[in-house]
Structure formats: C-alpha cells, structure tokens
C-alpha cells in the first residue's frame, strides 16, 4: 500500500537561525511589523510502500533521525497521508 509522509524539520528552541533573522528583518522593512519571529525549516515529501501506517511512521522516523534531520540541533514532525 502506498502512503505519503511529510517530514517537517525545524531548528530546536535556542538554536540560532540566521536565515530566519534575515528574513524577519526584511519583512519588517517591507512593513510587516506584526510578524515577531521567523523560523526556517525544511519539508520532505516521501512516498512509502508499506503495509500499515505504523510501519510508515517507523520507516520515516528512522530516515528522519539518521539523515533528514540533525538530532543535535533540529526537531522533526511526521505527518502520514494516505
């Protein structure tokens, strides 16, 4: 059975995000004063062939912790879509 899984990778709280800070300053200069903070990240869209959603979560969790995210400075969230 085919599943789609989205993995959102973001920096952990307390880790500096210079790209987010630069984007935040640029938005303020463009008049977006109500935007207080910008955090950058990445989204990976994976197509998985597996027997169950639990299997998908295990496969994607392993891929995220070993390659897609740096567990020292990044967190990740997995969303499975049928």
C-alpha positions as a Markdown table, in Angstrom:
| # | Residue | x | y | z |
|---|---|---|---|---|
| 1 | Unk | 0.0 | 0.0 | 0.0 |
| 2 | Unk | 1.3 | 3.5 | -0.9 |
| 3 | Unk | 1.4 | 6.2 | 1.7 |
| 4 | Unk | 2.7 | 9.8 | 1.6 |
| 5 | Unk | 4.6 | 11.1 | 4.6 |
| 6 | Unk | 5.6 | 14.7 | 5.1 |
| 7 | Unk | 8.6 | 15.4 | 7.4 |
| 8 | Unk | 8.9 | 18.9 | 8.8 |
| 9 | Unk | 12.3 | 19.7 | 10.1 |
| 10 | Unk | 12.9 | 22.8 | 12.3 |
| 11 | Unk | 15.6 | 24.1 | 14.5 |
| 12 | Unk | 15.3 | 23.4 | 18.2 |
| 13 | Unk | 14.4 | 26.2 | 20.5 |
| 14 | Unk | 17.6 | 28.1 | 21.5 |
| 15 | Unk | 19.5 | 27.3 | 18.3 |
| 16 | Unk | 20.3 | 30.5 | 16.3 |
| 17 | Unk | 18.5 | 30.8 | 13.0 |
| 18 | Unk | 20.4 | 33.4 | 11.0 |
| 19 | Unk | 18.4 | 32.9 | 7.9 |
| 20 | Unk | 15.1 | 33.3 | 9.8 |
| 21 | Unk | 16.5 | 36.5 | 11.4 |
| 22 | Unk | 17.5 | 37.9 | 8.0 |
| 23 | Unk | 14.0 | 37.1 | 6.6 |
| 24 | Unk | 12.4 | 38.7 | 9.7 |
| 25 | Unk | 14.4 | 41.9 | 9.2 |
| 26 | Unk | 13.5 | 42.0 | 5.5 |
| 27 | Unk | 9.8 | 41.5 | 6.4 |
| 28 | Unk | 9.9 | 44.4 | 8.9 |
| 29 | Unk | 11.5 | 46.6 | 6.3 |
| 30 | Unk | 8.6 | 45.8 | 3.9 |
| 31 | Unk | 6.1 | 46.9 | 6.6 |
| 32 | Unk | 5.2 | 43.6 | 8.1 |
| 33 | Unk | 5.6 | 44.9 | 11.6 |
| 34 | Unk | 3.2 | 42.4 | 13.2 |
| 35 | Unk | 5.5 | 39.5 | 12.4 |
| 36 | Unk | 7.5 | 39.0 | 15.5 |
| 37 | Unk | 9.7 | 36.0 | 14.7 |
| 38 | Unk | 10.6 | 33.8 | 11.6 |
| 39 | Unk | 11.8 | 30.3 | 11.9 |
| 40 | Unk | 13.1 | 28.5 | 8.8 |
| 41 | Unk | 13.0 | 24.8 | 8.2 |
| 42 | Unk | 12.6 | 22.2 | 5.5 |
| 43 | Unk | 9.8 | 19.9 | 4.4 |
| 44 | Unk | 10.5 | 16.5 | 2.8 |
| 45 | Unk | 7.7 | 14.7 | 1.0 |
| 46 | Unk | 8.2 | 11.0 | 0.9 |
| 47 | Unk | 6.2 | 8.2 | -0.9 |
| 48 | Unk | 6.4 | 5.0 | 1.1 |
| 49 | Unk | 5.3 | 1.5 | 0.1 |
| 50 | Unk | 4.4 | -0.2 | 3.4 |
| 51 | Unk | 1.7 | -2.4 | 4.9 |
| 52 | Unk | 0.5 | -0.1 | 7.6 |
| 53 | Unk | 0.7 | 3.5 | 8.9 |
| 54 | Unk | 2.6 | 2.2 | 11.9 |
| 55 | Unk | 5.2 | 0.8 | 9.5 |
| 56 | Unk | 5.4 | 4.1 | 7.6 |
| 57 | Unk | 6.0 | 6.0 | 10.9 |
| 58 | Unk | 8.8 | 3.6 | 11.8 |
| 59 | Unk | 10.5 | 3.9 | 8.4 |
| 60 | Unk | 10.1 | 7.7 | 8.2 |
| 61 | Unk | 11.2 | 8.2 | 11.8 |
| 62 | Unk | 14.4 | 6.2 | 11.1 |
| 63 | Unk | 15.1 | 8.1 | 7.9 |
| 64 | Unk | 14.5 | 11.4 | 9.7 |
| 65 | Unk | 16.7 | 10.7 | 12.7 |
| 66 | Unk | 19.5 | 9.2 | 10.5 |
| 67 | Unk | 19.6 | 11.6 | 7.6 |
| 68 | Unk | 16.8 | 14.2 | 7.2 |
| 69 | Unk | 17.3 | 16.0 | 10.5 |
| 70 | Unk | 20.3 | 16.7 | 12.7 |
| 71 | Unk | 19.1 | 15.5 | 16.1 |
| 72 | Unk | 21.6 | 17.7 | 17.9 |
| 73 | Unk | 20.1 | 21.0 | 16.6 |
| 74 | Unk | 16.8 | 20.0 | 14.9 |
| 75 | Unk | 13.4 | 18.6 | 15.7 |
| 76 | Unk | 11.1 | 16.9 | 13.2 |
| 77 | Unk | 7.4 | 16.2 | 12.9 |
| 78 | Unk | 5.9 | 13.4 | 10.7 |
| 79 | Unk | 2.5 | 13.6 | 9.1 |
| 80 | Unk | 1.3 | 10.5 | 7.3 |
| 81 | Unk | -1.2 | 11.0 | 4.4 |
| 82 | Unk | -3.0 | 8.1 | 2.8 |
